[in-house]
Amino acid sequence: MAEPASRRGRVVALLANFCWVELDQPGPDGIQRLLCTRRTRLSKSGQSICAGDWVTVDGIDWPAARGAVAAVEPRGLQLTRPPVANITRVVVVVALAEPAPDPLQLTRFLITAEATGAAVELVFSKADLLADEQVRVWLDRAAAWGYQPLAISQRDPDALERLRQRLMAPGVSVLCGPSGVGKSSLINALIPALELRVAAVSGRLQRGRHTTRHVELFALAPGALLADTPGFNRPSLPREPRELMACFPELRPPLWQGRCQFSDCLHQDEPGCGLAMPWDRQALYGECLTELLADADVGGAPSRPAAGGSVRQRGSRLEPRLAERYRRPSRRGQRQVDAAELSPPDPEG
């Protein structure tokens, strides 16, 4: 029986102008992974390929295990930086020490994960470098944000097994986080046969060193893939304030319950805001919102707010400007209005 002219598979890695495709059905002699180029027509039509894509491969040379990607199927949920398609969950990994966690940086990574629409897991690595009480503080804090965090270390096989159980569900789990938090070490612990390259944190700057150079998907269990990604330290933000609000799980219940009656409220102490109660990440949300509004309204130049825009200068920083109907009249302006009303009319007018 002749082999079919084309096969369906998933892109599991990109290397320069080539990609590795894992076929959903093995070919002759059990061949299941092909090194593929991309058909020129894909480039001409503007179609990109990223790890996690389901593709059609044709022109297959079975003895050489080579082929060419002829078509890319429509994508599901996607992480844009770094690009990974058809994801099921995003695992944000942050170290509890070496380097110490930065709440703002962690929040930005969680925002990036939440913006995909996929399930989000939060993992604190290097838990053995902190006292149990300090680890518990971070776990309790993240739980108040709406997550079920895990604290893991290479010396705690039980914690690693709990994480493994969460990630063994079918789908693609993407590990993301700053450089040096131990993502590759974590994958090595979950899949020991891989032996991924790792590097120590810079001693002088306490910054991570990049060891992962590209996105690659590894099989954790049948149907369950784990994606290692290059570390980066400043994730981007959504473009709209409402998209940003939706990325804070602790804001969702009050928003769904309709506590705030204003659809365009920024929840930054506006008069009549129904979410005026203090919450842990309120200041972090404000910093992200200020940056988002500055980029949107002044073309990425936050030091010079546009007149009448949605931000205003206060000292050396910008803060959101309230919509007109929320603003309270100043006492000086009110006195000027009162004085004008009380002054006698001009007899020659």
PyMOL commands that set and color helices and strands:
alter all, ss='L'
color gray80, all
select helices_A, chain A and resi 28-30+40-44+103-115+127-129+132-144+157-167+183-190+192-194+241-246+249-256+282-297+324-326+331-342
alter helices_A, ss='H'
color red, helices_A
select strands_A, chain A and resi 6-15+18-23+33-38+54-61+66-72+78-80+83-85+89-95+119-125+150-151+171-176+216-221+224-228+311-314+317-320
alter strands_A, ss='S'
color yellow, strands_A
deselect
rebuild
show_as cartoon
